[in-house]
Amino acid sequence: MRGAGDQRRRGRGAQAASGAVEAREAAAAAFYEMDQAQKFIDGRVTVFEDLDAKAAEPVRREFTGLAEAADAAAHAYISVLDAHDVDDPDRSPAEYDAARRAFVATTERLQQITGNLNGFAERLAPRMARLESALDQLPPLLTAARDTVAAADAAVAAAKDAGMDASDPEAELARAKQILAQLGSQGLGGFGLDGAMRKADEVREIAERAREAAAELPQMAQKVRNSLASVRTRVDVVANRVGPVREAMRVLLRGYSQACWQDLRGAPESIEAGANRARERLNEASAHVSRAEWKQAQQALTAARTELNAADRRAGQVTGRVEELKAVAADPQAPVERVRFAVRDAQRLAVAQPGGAAPHHARVLDSLVERLESAPKRLTGANPDYWSYLQELESIRTAAGDVVTRIRSERAQ
């Protein structure tokens, strides 16, 4: 027959066992909550890394520390679970109490780490929201990029079907397709969100250039054909200038000092050589046209025009020099008066400043007046150096203009 003491011991044992089981269940719930929070946040950090790898570096470092603490807490929880079998009916009340205390301590540790994880998630949430909002802008950009690539593809195919050399736009299109393929790979192609959006824009821009270039090929063909005729005519025009230039050089050699024409020596031969080189480029352009190489033909035409422009300028220098020298020989004082007007204009502007002309401006203007008065002294001898005279006057006029520019700049400060 058992006494009241035995009943009290059985009551205490049952109460201790119940408390230990409750503590174990609370620890299990805390472990599950921590484990779910850890997995969820790990996924969010991974998304963050995909969207903005650089900004995610410190985020991943912080989370790694939290995850290590969570893993340690999980290991400790499993160790406590293995060490305390509260389902064994032969446990003493003291053993149940020890198990309850161990599970309570484990629960507190798990809950603390869960709180840390949740706090981290709350801090991360606004940044994730901004990135995910921006992510909504990516699909339309990708759609626009794909549509432009498709349009460029069609334009290149049409140009090739028409017998055009579409190698350049085709190469551009291939580059656009390569970037687009990267964007279509897993994640964001390793570019991050901002990088992916920039790359989508880049694809669209490259593909659009390719489309325009392919579409322009038929127009380029007609433009090149038209240019061939016009450049051929211009070659003849420039070549025909050699005769007048030779005559102008004879005028310079007979009527003016060497200083007036020495920089133009060899001009007729230079012009003739330029016209010949232009003809060579023109022949090259014609050969490219026969092979439907429109870009190369255009480049050859550009080179021909460059030669003709240089020859034209040289011819203009010779004929223009004759006209200038004739004019100054007829009236040496006329250019002086034109320059004098420019100097006086600068003087009036300087004097009109508050406090009168600044000393540094006054010194420059005074020296220009002296040079202007001395310039006619250069015209001496039977064949005066009119060209040196004109260059000196132009130098004075330019210096006076520089003073005006400086005064206005100082006034604006």
matplotlib code that plots the C-alpha trace (Angstrom):
import matplotlib.pyplot as plt

x = [0.0, 1.4, 1.4, 0.7, 4.5, 4.4, 1.5, 3.2, 6.3, 4.3, 2.5, 5.8, 7.2, 4.2, 4.3, 8.1, 7.6, 4.8, 6.9, 9.9, 7.6, 6.2, 9.7, 10.8, 7.8, 8.5, 12.1, 11.0, 8.7, 11.5, 13.9, 11.4, 10.8, 14.5, 15.1, 12.4, 13.6, 17.2, 16.1, 13.8, 16.5, 19.1, 16.9, 16.3, 20.1, 20.7, 18.1, 19.8, 23.1, 21.6, 20.1, 23.1, 26.2, 28.3, 25.8, 25.1, 28.7, 28.3, 24.8, 26.0, 28.9, 26.4, 24.0, 26.9, 27.6, 23.9, 23.7, 26.7, 25.1, 21.9, 23.8, 25.5, 22.2, 20.6, 23.5, 23.1, 19.3, 19.9, 22.4, 20.0, 17.3, 19.6, 20.7, 17.2, 14.7, 11.6, 9.4, 11.2, 8.8, 11.7, 13.2, 13.3, 11.7, 15.2, 16.1, 12.9, 13.6, 17.1, 15.7, 13.1, 15.8, 18.0, 15.1, 14.1, 17.7, 17.8, 14.5, 15.7, 18.8, 16.8, 14.4, 17.1, 18.8, 15.4, 14.9, 18.3, 17.4, 14.1, 15.7, 18.2, 15.3, 13.4, 16.5, 16.9, 13.3, 13.2, 16.3, 14.8, 11.5, 13.3, 15.3, 12.2, 10.3, 13.1, 13.1, 9.7, 11.3, 13.6, 11.0, 9.9, 13.6, 14.3, 11.2, 12.3, 15.8, 14.5, 12.1, 14.9, 17.2, 14.4, 14.0, 17.7, 17.8, 15.1, 16.9, 20.2, 18.6, 16.8, 20.1, 21.9, 19.0, 19.4, 23.1, 24.5, 27.6, 26.0, 29.0, 29.3, 25.7, 25.7, 28.8, 27.0, 23.9, 26.0, 27.3, 23.8, 22.7, 25.6, 24.8, 21.1, 22.0, 23.9, 20.9, 18.8, 21.0, 20.4, 19.8, 20.6, 23.6, 25.9, 25.4, 23.2, 19.9, 21.5, 24.0, 21.2, 19.1, 22.1, 22.9, 19.3, 19.6, 22.9, 21.5, 18.6, 21.1, 23.5, 20.7, 19.1, 22.4, 22.7, 19.1, 19.7, 23.0, 21.4, 18.4, 20.7, 22.7, 20.4, 20.3, 24.1, 24.4, 22.5, 24.4, 27.7, 26.7, 25.7, 28.9, 31.0, 29.6, 30.0, 33.5, 34.6, 33.3, 35.1, 38.4, 38.2, 37.4, 40.4, 42.7, 41.7, 42.8, 46.4, 46.7, 45.4, 47.5, 50.7, 49.8, 49.2, 52.6, 54.2, 52.6, 53.9, 57.4, 57.6, 55.9, 56.6, 59.5, 60.4, 58.9, 55.5, 55.4, 58.1, 55.5, 53.5, 56.4, 55.5, 51.7, 50.8, 52.6, 51.0, 47.5, 48.2, 49.4, 46.4, 44.1, 45.9, 45.6, 41.9, 41.5, 43.2, 40.9, 38.0, 39.1, 39.2, 35.7, 34.5, 36.1, 34.3, 31.0, 31.4, 31.7, 28.8, 31.3, 29.5, 31.2, 34.7, 33.5, 32.3, 35.7, 37.5, 35.3, 35.9, 39.7, 39.2, 37.3, 40.1, 42.7, 40.5, 39.8, 43.5, 44.2, 41.4, 42.7, 46.1, 44.8, 42.8, 45.8, 47.7, 44.9, 43.9, 47.4, 47.6, 44.4, 45.5, 48.8, 47.3, 44.9, 47.5, 49.9, 47.2, 46.3, 48.7, 46.8, 43.4, 44.3, 45.9, 42.7, 40.7, 43.1, 43.1, 39.4, 39.8, 42.4, 40.3, 37.3, 39.4, 40.7, 37.1, 36.0, 39.1, 38.5, 34.8, 35.6, 35.0, 38.1, 39.3, 41.5, 43.4, 47.2, 47.9, 45.3, 46.6, 50.2, 49.1, 47.0, 49.7, 52.2, 49.7, 49.3, 53.1, 53.2, 50.4, 52.3, 55.5, 54.0, 54.1, 57.9, 58.1, 57.2, 60.6, 62.5, 61.4, 59.5, 58.1, 57.3, 53.6, 52.9, 54.9, 53.1, 49.7, 50.7, 51.9, 48.6, 46.6, 48.7, 47.8, 44.1, 44.1, 45.9, 43.3, 40.5, 42.2, 42.2, 38.5, 37.8, 39.8, 38.1, 34.7, 35.8, 37.0, 33.8, 31.7, 33.6]
y = [0.0, 3.3, 6.4, 10.1, 10.7, 8.4, 10.2, 13.6, 12.3, 10.9, 14.3, 16.2, 13.9, 14.3, 18.0, 18.1, 15.9, 18.1, 21.2, 19.6, 18.5, 22.0, 23.5, 21.1, 22.0, 25.7, 25.1, 23.2, 26.1, 28.6, 26.5, 26.2, 30.0, 30.7, 28.2, 29.7, 33.2, 32.2, 30.5, 33.4, 36.1, 34.0, 34.0, 37.7, 38.4, 36.2, 38.2, 41.4, 40.2, 39.4, 42.9, 44.9, 42.8, 45.7, 47.1, 43.5, 42.8, 44.4, 42.9, 39.4, 39.8, 40.9, 38.1, 35.5, 36.5, 36.1, 32.8, 31.4, 32.3, 30.6, 27.5, 27.3, 27.8, 25.0, 22.7, 23.5, 22.9, 19.4, 18.6, 19.5, 17.5, 14.5, 14.9, 15.1, 12.4, 13.7, 10.9, 8.4, 7.7, 6.6, 10.1, 11.6, 15.0, 16.5, 15.2, 16.6, 20.0, 20.0, 19.2, 22.0, 24.5, 23.4, 23.8, 27.2, 28.5, 27.1, 28.7, 32.1, 31.8, 30.8, 33.6, 36.1, 35.1, 35.1, 38.6, 39.6, 38.0, 39.8, 43.1, 42.5, 41.7, 44.9, 47.0, 45.3, 45.5, 49.2, 48.7, 45.5, 47.3, 50.0, 47.5, 45.4, 48.5, 49.4, 45.7, 46.4, 48.7, 46.0, 43.9, 46.8, 47.6, 44.0, 43.9, 47.1, 45.6, 42.4, 44.3, 46.5, 43.5, 41.8, 45.0, 45.2, 41.5, 42.2, 45.3, 43.4, 40.5, 42.8, 44.6, 41.3, 40.1, 43.3, 42.5, 45.0, 44.5, 44.5, 43.2, 46.3, 46.5, 42.7, 42.9, 45.5, 43.3, 40.3, 42.4, 43.4, 39.7, 38.6, 41.1, 40.2, 36.5, 37.4, 39.2, 36.2, 33.9, 33.0, 35.9, 39.2, 38.0, 39.0, 42.7, 43.5, 45.5, 48.8, 47.1, 45.0, 48.1, 49.8, 46.8, 46.6, 50.2, 49.5, 46.5, 48.7, 51.5, 49.2, 47.4, 50.7, 51.8, 48.5, 48.8, 52.4, 51.5, 48.5, 50.6, 53.4, 51.0, 51.3, 55.1, 55.1, 53.2, 56.0, 58.7, 57.2, 56.9, 60.6, 61.6, 59.8, 62.0, 65.3, 64.5, 63.6, 67.0, 68.7, 67.0, 68.6, 72.0, 71.9, 70.6, 73.5, 75.9, 74.9, 77.2, 80.4, 79.6, 79.4, 82.7, 84.2, 82.9, 84.6, 87.9, 87.5, 86.6, 89.5, 92.3, 91.6, 90.8, 87.2, 87.7, 88.2, 84.7, 82.4, 80.6, 79.8, 78.3, 75.1, 75.7, 74.8, 71.5, 70.8, 71.5, 69.3, 66.4, 66.8, 66.5, 63.4, 61.8, 62.6, 60.8, 57.8, 57.8, 58.2, 55.1, 53.2, 54.3, 53.1, 49.7, 49.4, 50.4, 47.6, 45.2, 46.8, 47.9, 51.1, 52.0, 51.6, 53.5, 56.3, 56.4, 56.6, 59.5, 61.3, 60.9, 62.3, 65.3, 65.9, 66.1, 68.5, 70.7, 71.0, 71.8, 74.3, 76.1, 76.3, 77.7, 80.3, 81.3, 82.1, 84.0, 85.7, 86.8, 88.5, 90.4, 91.4, 92.6, 94.5, 96.3, 97.3, 98.4, 100.6, 102.1, 101.3, 103.5, 101.7, 98.7, 101.1, 103.0, 99.7, 98.6, 102.1, 101.9, 98.6, 100.1, 103.2, 101.0, 99.2, 102.6, 103.9, 100.8, 101.0, 104.6, 104.0, 101.7, 103.0, 104.9, 105.1, 102.7, 100.1, 100.7, 97.3, 97.8, 101.4, 100.1, 97.5, 100.0, 102.6, 100.1, 99.1, 102.7, 103.0, 99.8, 101.1, 104.4, 102.5, 99.9, 102.0, 102.3, 98.7, 99.7, 100.7, 100.0, 99.3, 96.1, 96.7, 93.8, 94.3, 90.9, 91.6, 94.9, 93.3, 90.6, 93.3, 95.2, 91.9, 91.2, 94.7, 94.2, 90.8, 92.3, 95.1, 92.5, 90.6, 93.7, 94.2, 90.5, 90.9, 94.1, 92.5, 89.4, 91.6, 93.5, 90.3, 89.1]
z = [0.0, -1.1, 1.1, 0.4, -0.2, -3.2, -4.7, -4.2, -5.9, -8.8, -9.1, -9.1, -11.8, -14.1, -13.7, -14.4, -17.5, -18.8, -18.3, -20.1, -23.1, -23.3, -23.3, -26.0, -28.2, -27.7, -28.7, -31.8, -32.8, -32.2, -34.3, -37.1, -37.1, -37.1, -39.9, -42.1, -41.5, -42.4, -45.6, -46.6, -46.0, -47.8, -50.8, -50.6, -50.3, -53.3, -55.3, -54.1, -55.3, -58.7, -58.9, -57.6, -56.9, -55.7, -53.2, -52.0, -50.9, -47.4, -47.1, -47.8, -45.3, -42.6, -43.4, -43.4, -39.8, -38.8, -40.7, -38.9, -35.5, -36.7, -37.7, -34.4, -32.6, -34.7, -33.9, -30.1, -30.4, -31.9, -29.2, -26.5, -28.2, -28.4, -24.7, -23.2, -24.1, -22.3, -23.6, -21.3, -18.4, -16.2, -16.0, -12.6, -11.8, -11.6, -15.1, -16.4, -14.8, -16.3, -19.7, -19.4, -18.4, -21.4, -23.8, -22.4, -22.8, -26.3, -27.1, -25.9, -28.0, -31.1, -30.6, -30.1, -33.4, -35.2, -33.9, -35.3, -38.7, -38.8, -38.0, -40.8, -43.1, -42.1, -42.9, -46.2, -47.2, -48.4, -50.6, -52.1, -52.7, -54.7, -56.7, -57.5, -58.5, -60.9, -62.1, -63.5, -66.0, -67.4, -69.4, -71.6, -72.3, -73.3, -75.5, -77.3, -77.7, -79.2, -81.5, -82.8, -83.3, -85.3, -87.4, -88.0, -89.0, -91.6, -93.0, -93.3, -95.0, -97.5, -98.3, -98.9, -101.1, -103.1, -103.8, -101.3, -99.2, -95.7, -93.8, -91.6, -90.4, -90.1, -87.8, -85.6, -85.5, -84.4, -81.5, -80.5, -80.6, -78.5, -75.7, -75.9, -75.5, -72.3, -71.0, -71.7, -69.7, -66.1, -63.7, -65.3, -67.4, -64.6, -65.3, -62.2, -62.6, -63.6, -65.9, -67.5, -68.2, -69.7, -71.8, -73.0, -74.1, -75.7, -77.7, -78.9, -80.0, -81.7, -83.5, -84.6, -86.0, -87.9, -89.2, -90.3, -92.0, -93.8, -94.9, -96.2, -98.4, -101.5, -101.0, -100.6, -103.9, -105.7, -103.8, -104.8, -108.4, -108.4, -106.6, -109.2, -111.9, -109.9, -108.7, -112.2, -113.4, -110.5, -111.4, -114.8, -113.3, -110.9, -113.6, -115.8, -113.1, -113.7, -116.7, -115.0, -111.9, -114.1, -115.6, -112.1, -111.0, -114.0, -113.0, -109.5, -110.6, -113.0, -111.1, -107.4, -105.0, -104.1, -100.6, -102.2, -104.0, -102.5, -100.3, -103.5, -105.4, -107.2, -106.9, -110.5, -110.2, -106.8, -108.2, -111.2, -109.0, -106.7, -109.7, -110.8, -107.4, -107.4, -110.7, -109.2, -106.2, -108.7, -110.6, -107.3, -106.5, -109.9, -109.3, -105.9, -107.5, -110.0, -107.1, -105.1, -102.4, -101.6, -98.4, -99.9, -103.0, -100.7, -98.9, -102.2, -103.3, -100.0, -100.6, -104.1, -102.7, -100.1, -102.9, -104.9, -102.0, -101.3, -104.9, -105.1, -102.0, -103.4, -106.7, -104.8, -102.8, -106.0, -107.8, -104.6, -103.9, -107.3, -106.7, -103.2, -104.4, -107.3, -105.0, -102.5, -105.2, -106.6, -103.3, -100.4, -98.0, -98.3, -96.1, -93.6, -93.1, -92.6, -89.9, -88.4, -88.0, -86.0, -83.7, -83.1, -82.3, -79.7, -78.3, -77.9, -76.1, -73.7, -72.9, -72.2, -69.3, -65.7, -64.8, -68.4, -70.2, -68.2, -68.3, -69.8, -72.6, -73.2, -73.7, -76.2, -78.2, -78.2, -79.6, -82.3, -83.3, -83.6, -85.7, -87.9, -88.6, -89.3, -91.7, -94.9, -94.4, -95.5, -99.1, -100.4, -103.6, -107.1, -106.1, -102.6, -100.4, -100.5, -99.0, -95.8, -95.6, -95.8, -93.2, -90.8, -91.2, -90.6, -87.5, -86.1, -86.9, -85.1, -82.1, -81.9, -82.0, -79.2, -77.0, -77.6, -76.6, -73.4, -72.4, -72.9, -71.0, -68.0, -68.1, -67.8, -64.7]

ax = plt.figure().add_subplot(projection="3d")
ax.plot(x, y, z, "-o")
ax.set_aspect("equal")
plt.show()
